[in-house]
Each structure stands twice: as C-alpha cells, then as structure tokens.
Amino acid sequence: LDVSFASEHRTIIVSEPNDTRMFEVAAARTVDGSEPAKRTSFASRVALRAWLAEQVEKAATVLNARAADDADQVVTLVTCMPGGARRALVFAVQRSDP
C-alpha cells in the first residue's frame, strides 16, 4: 500500500442527511479475501482497543500507531485488490471534531 497516498488521504468524511462524522485512518493492511478474522462487535472498549492495536501491528501502512489508545469506535473499509482474492483493509477511528 502506498504510504504517501495514504498520508495525503487520511481523513474520511461520512455525510448523512442529519449527521456528518469524520474518521482518521490509523492503518491499512492487505489480507487474503477468505480470512475469517472479521469482527463486528466487542465485549468492551478494552477488547476493541486490543483488537485495533493488533491490526495496527500487522499493518503494512501505519499512519497513527497510537490510534488504539483512545478508540471508542472503529470503521473498517474493505476493497478488492487487483489481480486476485486479496483485500485492502483500512482501519479508521472517529475524530471528535466534525
């Protein structure tokens, strides 16, 4: 994954009719598309932060190594990679400033 591109595009804005949220990309990694380790819920904030810290540790591109320290919510964006069954995962944490 291209670090300079990621650095220039680290803010994700999700705009809905009644709300706008901003997320900061913490890290990105590529995985095999059949990887079963998908998480959609966590028992606690501690569990969420531990999982995010693990993902950042495994990431090829890290923009914020300390993102897990304060994370209360994580958005994972997934896209296909050219030429196969690989997927790019982008992990982003919600920012407090809209």
C-alpha contacts under 8 A as a table, 3 or more apart, distances in Angstrom:
res1	aa1	res2	aa2	distance
1	L	6	A	8.00
1	L	28	A	7.53
1	L	29	R	7.42
1	L	60	A	6.94
1	L	61	T	6.46
2	D	5	F	5.44
2	D	6	A	6.24
2	D	61	T	7.58
3	V	6	A	5.03
3	V	7	S	6.03
3	V	61	T	6.01
4	S	7	S	5.07
4	S	8	E	6.30
5	F	8	E	5.25
5	F	9	H	6.25
6	A	9	H	5.09
6	A	10	R	5.79
6	A	61	T	7.94
6	A	63	L	7.82
7	S	10	R	5.45
7	S	63	L	6.81
9	H	12	I	7.74
10	R	24	E	5.63
10	R	25	V	4.95
10	R	26	A	7.96
10	R	63	L	7.89
11	T	22	M	6.83
11	T	23	F	5.77
11	T	24	E	4.83
11	T	25	V	6.32
12	I	22	M	5.69
12	I	23	F	4.98
12	I	24	E	6.28
12	I	25	V	7.37
12	I	92	A	7.97
13	I	20	T	7.02
13	I	21	R	5.86
13	I	22	M	4.60
13	I	23	F	6.38
14	V	20	T	5.67
14	V	21	R	5.20
14	V	22	M	6.29
15	S	19	D	6.17
15	S	20	T	4.35
15	S	21	R	6.46
16	E	19	D	5.12
16	E	20	T	5.91
20	T	98	P	6.70
21	R	94	Q	7.23
21	R	95	R	7.69
21	R	98	P	5.83
22	M	94	Q	5.88
22	M	95	R	5.58
22	M	96	S	7.80
22	M	97	D	7.34
22	M	98	P	5.77
23	F	75	V	7.92
23	F	92	A	5.63
23	F	93	V	5.21
23	F	94	Q	4.21
23	F	95	R	5.27
24	E	92	A	5.14
24	E	93	V	5.44
24	E	94	Q	6.38
24	E	95	R	6.42
25	V	28	A	7.87
25	V	63	L	6.78
25	V	64	N	7.46
25	V	90	V	6.86
25	V	91	F	5.82
25	V	92	A	4.09
25	V	93	V	6.56
26	A	56	V	7.27
26	A	62	V	6.16
26	A	63	L	5.14
26	A	64	N	4.64
26	A	65	A	6.81
26	A	67	A	5.88
26	A	90	V	7.76
26	A	91	F	5.70
26	A	92	A	5.27
26	A	93	V	6.84
27	A	55	Q	7.84
27	A	56	V	5.68
27	A	59	A	6.09
27	A	60	A	7.74
27	A	61	T	5.49
27	A	62	V	4.32
27	A	63	L	5.60
27	A	64	N	6.74
27	A	65	A	7.73
27	A	90	V	6.02
27	A	91	F	5.41
27	A	92	A	7.20
28	A	56	V	7.62
28	A	59	A	5.51
28	A	60	A	6.41
28	A	61	T	5.18
28	A	62	V	6.57
28	A	88	A	6.96
28	A	89	L	5.46
28	A	90	V	4.33
28	A	91	F	6.06
29	R	58	K	7.21
29	R	59	A	4.51
29	R	60	A	5.26
29	R	61	T	6.46
29	R	88	A	5.79
29	R	89	L	5.35
29	R	90	V	6.72
30	T	59	A	7.71
30	T	60	A	7.64
30	T	86	R	6.56
30	T	87	R	5.45
30	T	88	A	4.42
30	T	89	L	6.00
31	V	35	E	6.81
31	V	86	R	5.61
31	V	87	R	5.35
31	V	88	A	6.54
31	V	89	L	7.47
32	D	35	E	5.50
32	D	85	A	6.15
32	D	86	R	4.58
32	D	87	R	6.17
33	G	85	A	5.17
33	G	86	R	5.05
33	G	87	R	5.48
34	S	85	A	7.79
35	E	38	K	7.69
39	R	42	F	7.67
42	F	45	R	7.27
42	F	47	A	5.96
42	F	48	L	5.68
43	A	47	A	6.29
43	A	48	L	7.77
44	S	47	A	5.19
44	S	48	L	6.39
45	R	48	L	4.96
45	R	49	R	6.04
45	R	71	A	7.76
45	R	72	D	6.31
46	V	49	R	5.20
46	V	50	A	6.10
47	A	50	A	5.10
47	A	51	W	6.16
48	L	51	W	5.20
48	L	52	L	6.20
48	L	71	A	7.73
48	L	72	D	7.63
48	L	73	Q	7.94
49	R	52	L	5.08
49	R	53	A	6.03
49	R	68	A	4.80
49	R	69	D	6.62
49	R	70	D	7.68
49	R	71	A	6.22
49	R	72	D	7.80
50	A	53	A	5.12
50	A	54	E	6.28
50	A	68	A	7.14
51	W	54	E	5.11
51	W	55	Q	6.34
52	L	55	Q	5.00
52	L	56	V	6.13
52	L	67	A	7.86
52	L	68	A	5.56
52	L	74	V	7.93
53	A	56	V	5.13
53	A	57	E	6.13
53	A	65	A	7.91
53	A	66	R	7.85
53	A	67	A	7.64
53	A	68	A	5.34
54	E	57	E	5.03
54	E	58	K	6.35
55	Q	58	K	5.13
55	Q	59	A	6.10
56	V	59	A	5.03
56	V	62	V	6.56
56	V	65	A	6.51
57	E	65	A	7.94
59	A	62	V	6.29
62	V	65	A	6.14
64	N	67	A	5.47
65	A	68	A	7.67
66	R	69	D	5.55
67	A	70	D	6.38
67	A	71	A	6.33
67	A	93	V	7.05
68	A	71	A	5.14
71	A	74	V	6.93
71	A	93	V	6.14
71	A	94	Q	7.51
72	D	93	V	7.71
72	D	94	Q	7.72
73	Q	93	V	5.98
73	Q	94	Q	6.21
74	V	91	F	6.66
74	V	92	A	5.62
74	V	93	V	4.76
74	V	94	Q	6.75
75	V	91	F	5.90
75	V	92	A	5.20
75	V	93	V	6.35
75	V	94	Q	7.80
76	T	89	L	6.40
76	T	90	V	5.48
76	T	91	F	4.68
76	T	92	A	6.38
77	L	89	L	5.70
77	L	90	V	5.08
77	L	91	F	6.68
78	V	87	R	6.53
78	V	88	A	5.64
78	V	89	L	4.77
78	V	90	V	6.54
79	T	87	R	5.62
79	T	88	A	5.32
79	T	89	L	6.86
80	C	85	A	7.33
80	C	86	R	6.31
80	C	87	R	4.64
80	C	88	A	6.26
81	M	84	G	6.64
81	M	85	A	7.18
81	M	86	R	5.38
81	M	87	R	5.31
81	M	88	A	6.35
82	P	86	R	7.84
95	R	98	P	7.17
